[in-house]
Amino acid sequence: MLKRVDNATYNVFNAGVEGFEAGVITMDLSTDGVGYSLDEHNMALVSEDMKAAVEAAKADIIAGNISVHNYTTDDSCPAF
């Protein structure tokens, strides 16, 4: 899991001084605020089927077909 702080930083600098608004901005899959990493250390462990399943789940989350629980709303994890 990656928190794409690079994208958040880019957006702030790209807005410029006139376009900058202070505050909390929530970035998610649809805004490239989070993601996953594939590199030389894990690429051999991840099959094409696994990548396709992750990309399908990502698309379903963005489309609203899969709901992701927000821990901060009730301090609980539904998996436990």
C-alpha positions, 0 to 999 in steps of 0.5 A: 500500500502506498500513500501517494503524498507525491501526488498531493504535493504536486497538486498543491504546487501546481495550484500555485499561490492564487489557487492554494486553499488550506485545509484537509483534502482526502485523496483516494483511489480515484484521485491517485491518493493511494496505490500499490507498488510493483518493483524488482523486489516483488514483481516475480511474486505477483502473477498476471491474474493477481494484478488483474484481480487487484485492478478489477477491485480498484475499478469496483471501489472507484465505481462504488461497487465495493465499499471500503470501511473508514476506520476513523468513523467508528474506531473499529475494523469489521474484519475483527 
